[in-house]
Amino acid sequence: MWIAPKSETTPNPLSGYVVSLARLHERGCGVPDGKFIRTLCHHYGVELHNFAPNAISQAAVFVAICEGYLGIPVHWDLWRHLFRGELYTEYVSTGVRRPVRARDLTLQLRGPRKDVYIPCKMTTNNSEWDQGWFYLRNDGARLPAYSGKVLLEKQDAWGYGVSPHERQARLEVYTDALHRLANKGLTAAIVFANFHRRRVPPLMERKLPLFQMTGDTPFKGTRMVEEFLSDGVSAQRVGWAVSQPPSNLADYWRVSMRPDEGYIQVVNFVSRL
């Protein structure tokens, strides 16, 4: 499924492989990558290596919230309503920045939507993020082929939201539910701890969404391994991704992943993805 680079200092994958980064998989990518990450590649016009680690964190948390807390399939209109794409460039000197070879797309919560989403401040410590790159087999050519693409400017589509008023109004049931979840104490740290504990990378191709993964669900095709990760190790991994995670272990489990009655009552709605 993957190959470590040998002596090459710049990526040169074999045909049928793409370049990925270990940090992306720590944050919720899987092998093979699922439909939502492929949709993000298509919408933003990028390859896998273009995603910044924090961008993958935001995408993974969103998928886990939809499936594990709202109890719905991943909702594309809701994503575009909440998030926008931004271009990352590297500081050179005062007033001068240059393009970077990878992690040049960041995905950020829109400022006006912060009151209807959970707290999701990601880590500012991504030092040496690019030291763990490798070649990932692109099964079925589902991901964009690697071309070494470097993003030179922000695309108009990165900022597009859900413009028609009628479609925005249909999202209120979801944003109201997200607001209730935030009031119950749900944060990105809690979401990370829960999907790590269940050994389910949210962006992985899976047979079942999280809301169908009951205790007796066979792990093959849904989780990485059968055994759940311990609470302590799950919480420790949260520190890789979020800023200022809880210090009290009990706080990671204060909002259960399986949605309680009253969060949202539209579990049978069909996603627009």
N, C-alpha and C positions, 0 to 999 in steps of 0.2 A: 504493500500500500504506500510506502514511502521509502525514500533513499536519502541518506546523509550525503552532503557534498564532500568531495575529496580534497583536492588541492586548489580548486578554483576559488578565487576571491570575489568573483561576481557570478551571479546565477547563470547557469547554462543547462537547463533541464532537458532530459530526453523527450522525444515526441510522446505526447500522451500524458505528460506530467506538468504540473504547475508549481510555482514557488509559494510556499507558505511559511509561517513563523510560529515557533512554539508558543509565543505569547497569545496568539489568536486562539489556540486550542485550549490553553489554560482558562481563557475567558468564556468559552462556550461553543466554539466551533467543534465539529465532529468529523469523522471519516466514515462514509462520505458526507459532504456538506449537504444540508437540506434545502428545501424549496425557498425558504425565506431569504437565505444568504444569496441564493442564485438570483432571486428577484431584485435584491439590493444591487448586485453587480450589474444587472441589466438596466435598472432605473437610473443609477448614477454613472453608468458607462465606465466601470472600473474592473480591474482584475483583483484577485484575492489579496495579493501583496500590497495593494493600495490602501486597504483598510488599516487605520490606526488601531492599536490595542483597545483604547477606550471606545472607539466606534463599535468594535465587536462586543464589548461589554454592554453598551447601550442596546444593541440589537438582541443580545441574548436575554437580557433582563426583560425587554418588551415581550419577546416570545413566551417566556416563563410566566409573565403576568397575565397575558391573554389566556394561555392554556391552563395554568395552574391556579390562578386566583379569580379570574373572571369566568372561567369555565367555557371559553369560546375558542374557535379556531383563530389563528393569527389574522388580524384585521388590517388590511393594507391601507384603507382610508384613514383609520385611526392612527397608524404610523405616520402618514404624511401630514396629518393634522397636528401631530405633536412634535415631529422632528424635522430638521433641515440638515443639509450637507454643507460643510465648510472646507476650504482648501487650507492645508497646513504647508507653510514654507519655513525654511531654516534661516535663522538670524545670521547675517554676515557682519554688518556694521550698521551704524545709525542710518536709518532710511533705506537700507539695502537688505533684501532677503532673496533666497534662491530656492528653486524647486528641490524636492528631495526624491530619492529613488524609490522609496516605499513609505507607507503609513501617511500618505499625503491627503487622504480623505478622513475627515472627522465627522461624526454624526452628533448633533447637539440638540437639546430640547429647546424649542422656541420659547423665548422669554415670556410672552403673554400666556403660555400654557403651563407655567410652573405651578400655578395654584390648582391645577386639575390633574397633576401627576404626582407620583411618589417622590420623595427625596432621592436623588440619583447622582450625587457628586462622585465622580470617579477619581482614582488616584492621579496625582501629579508626578509620581515616581515611575517612569517607564525607561529608566536608564538601561542601556545595553539590550534594549528590546530586540535589536536587529542581529544579535549574536547567534540566535538559534534558528536560522532559516534552513529549510530542507525542501526536498522535492516530493510532492504529493501526487499520487496517481489520480488522474482526472477521469474516473470511470464514466463511460457514456458521454464524454465531452460535455458534461452538464455545466461545468464552470467555464468561464471564458479562457481560451488558450493563452498561455503566457507569452507576452511580447516584450516584456520589460517596460511596460507603459509607465510614463512619468506624467503626472497631472500638472499642466502649466497654468491653467486658469480655472476659476470656478464656473461651472456650467449653469445656465438658467434653470434647468430642471431640478437642480439641487435644492432650490428654494421653494419649489412649487408645493402648495398645500392643497387642501380640498376647497376649491373656490366657490362652487355653487352653494348658495345659502341653504337650499333644501338638504343637500348632502351633509352639510355641517350640522344641521338640526338633528339629523338621524344619529349623530355621534354622541348626543347629550346623554343618552342612557349609559354609555360606556364611560364618558368623562365623569358623570355623577358617581358611578361605581368606583372609579379610580380615586376620586376625592374621598369617598367613604373609607376605602382601603388605607389611604394616607392618614386619615383621622384615627384609624384603628392602630396605627403605628407601623405600617408596612414601609420598608425602605429597600433600596437596592441591595444593601448588605444582607438583609433577611432573605431576599430572593436568591442571591448567590449561594448562601449557606444551604438553602433547601434544595436547589438543583444539584449542587455538589454532593450533598448527602445521599440523594437518590441515584447518583451516578448517571445523570441524564444531561449531556450537553444540549442545551435548547436548540442550537443551530444544526444539530446532527439530523440526518435523514432517519426517521423513525416510523415504525408501523402504526403507532398510536400517539395521539396527543396526550399531554400530561393529565388532562381531566378524565381520561379513560384508563389511567394506570392505577388500578386498585391493588391491594396487597397481594392478591393471588394472580396478578398478571405475569405471564412468563417473561423473563427478562430478555430473552433473545429477540433482537430486533427493536428493543425499546430502551434498554440500558446498556452501559458499557460492560458491567459485570453484575453478577447476581447479588453480591453482598452490598449492603448499604455502607457508606462511609461513616465513621464515628462522628458524633457531634463536635468533638474537639478539633479533629482534623478538618472537618467541613468549615468550621468557623475560622480556622487558621488560614485556609485558602482564600477567604474573603479579603484578607489583607493585601492580596495580590492586585485586587481590582478596584476597591472603593477607598475613598478618603474617610478617615476617622471611623473605623468600624466599631461596633459596640464592644465594651470591655467586659460586660457581663454575659456569660455563655447563655443564660436563660433568655436573654433578649432576642437571640437569633430565631427562637421558635415561638415567639409571642403571637404571630399571625400564621395560621396553618396554610399550607399550599393548596389543599383541597378547599374550594370556596365554601364558606358557611352560607346557610340560607339567609337571604336578605342582601347579599352583595349585589347580585345581578340576576335577573329572571329571564334571560334570553339565551340560554345555553344551546338552543337549537338553531339559532340564526346562522346562516351560511356566510362564511368569510368572503370578502371581495378579492382575496389573494388568488 
